[in-house]
Amino acid sequence: MDVGDDSAFYDQWHHEVSKLVVESTEVSGRGAYVNPALRDQRRDHERAITWTGLSRPLLQEHRDDRRKAYELAENRAVQIEYLEWHVEKKNDKISRVTFTTETPEYWNLLAELHPEVVLGLYQRYVSTDVTHKDLFPENDTYFPKNKWNTTHGIMHYVMRINSMKDLLGVSQEIEPSQHAHDGFDALPYSRATGADARINFDIWAMSRQGLQVSADNPPGLYMLGWDDSGWTKPNGDPVDDYWNVDRGVRGGALRVTYEVPEGAGFQVGDILIGGRPIEFGGHIAEHITMSAHVVSGAAE
């Protein structure tokens, strides 16, 4: 927890999230997507809706030039799969990549109620050089797109459609009359992201079975896991575990850094994936499994 149990933050955060979900939406068939704060919800089933962290539209648009897709994906403005990252380099090679799934709404509220906590978290996770003025440049109002969350580091989402509002908004979308065939079908959703199509498809499938569906508690986006099988050190040996969960837990990570320990004699940029060196953060993001968690049950 970022603040003590006696803070007003928790009640206000509950209220902010609840405002984003109506009591009940008949998203498909006989079921509904519901707000468990406003109506009883059974937990007969738990489900992790999953997708991968690299932009699906970029991979589709540049299917014959994958390197171009990875290069373009380094821009936070196109990191649209609810996963954003920041790359650090030494001697022109990647030394560390930091990934986050934290929503701007959480940080805006935390900054409003506990600005000193926000400063401390930035100093702990991003840089000891962060100052209050960097984060609160005008009238003590938090500036999410400060340099330590853009050019100089990363703390939470800045891409415009990565947010709690968008996650819960897409969860309440009503299925069109022409049903989707799978999570990669272009029909279910106007945006071509892998995440939104997957969320739509899975929730609609559950709702068509007559189930009530809601976000699990606490709602959010998480790094469910990652797959570095086949990755090799410069000498050809399999890589060790270089994944560090800074916030959250394994199986539900909010902030992860990928970094080779000092003394190993090489950096992240020397690691080979399929025989090719890691040049971009997207090379790693493609191997991260993202998730949103829901529960479902028969209507009471």
C-alpha positions, 0 to 999 in steps of 0.5 A, a space after each residue: 500500500 502506498 498510504 496508510 489505512 487511515 487515509 481517505 484515499 481508499 474510499 475516494 478511489 473506490 468512488 472514482 472507479 465505481 463512477 466508471 461502471 453503470 449498475 448493469 449493461 446488457 453487453 450480449 445475450 442474456 447476461 450483463 456487465 455489472 458494477 459489484 458495488 451497486 449490485 450483488 455479484 457471485 464469484 462462480 468463475 474467475 478469468 484472466 483475459 490476456 493479450 501480448 504487450 506489443 502493439 498489434 496494429 504496428 505488427 499488422 501494418 509492418 508485417 513485412 518489416 518487423 524491425 520497423 514495427 519495433 522501432 516505431 513502438 518505442 514511442 509512448 504515444 503508440 504503446 496502446 496495449 495497456 503496457 508502456 515502457 522506458 529504455 535506458 542505454 549505456 554505450 549505445 546498448 540497452 542496459 535496462 527496460 522498465 515496464 508499467 501498467 499503472 493508470 493515470 487516475 490512480 496517480 492523479 488522485 494520489 497526488 491530490 491527496 498525498 503529494 509527498 507520497 507521490 514525490 517519494 515514489 518517484 524518487 524511489 523508483 525513477 530517480 533521486 533527482 526528482 523534485 517537487 517542482 518537477 511534478 507540481 510545476 504550477 499551483 501544486 497541481 500534478 503534471 502527469 507528463 513531467 520529464 520523469 514520466 516521459 523523456 527521463 523515466 516512467 512511472 505510469 501511463 501517459 498514452 491517451 487510451 491507456 487508463 482505467 476509464 478505457 479499460 472499464 469503458 471497453 468492458 461495457 461495450 455492447 456486442 454488434 449484431 454481427 458477432 466476432 469469431 475470435 479475439 483477432 476479429 476486426 468486427 468487435 471493436 473500432 480500435 484495432 488493439 489486441 487488448 480491446 478486441 480480446 476484452 470485448 470477445 471474452 466478456 461477450 462470450 461470458 455474457 451470452 451464457 447468461 452470466 453476470 460479469 464484473 472486474 475482479 477486485 482490485 480492477 486494473 491492468 497487470 503483467 501476468 507473466 513473460 516468456 524468455 525461453 530461447 533467449 541466450 547470453 552472448 556466449 550462447 547459454 540460456 539467460 538467467 532470470 533478469 525480471 525484477 518486480 518493483 510494484 505488484 507481485 509475480 502473476 500480477 505485476 504493475 512495474 517490472 524492470 528487465 536488467 542484467 546484474 552488474 558484473 555479468 559482463 554484458 547488458 540487455 542489448 547483448 542478449 539474443 532473441 532468436 539469434 538477434 540482439 535486443 535493440 528495442 524495448 518492444 523486443 521484450 514487450 512482445 514476450 510479456 503477457 498482459 491481463 485484465 481479471 474478471 469474475 462471473 456468476 449467475 444472476 442473483 
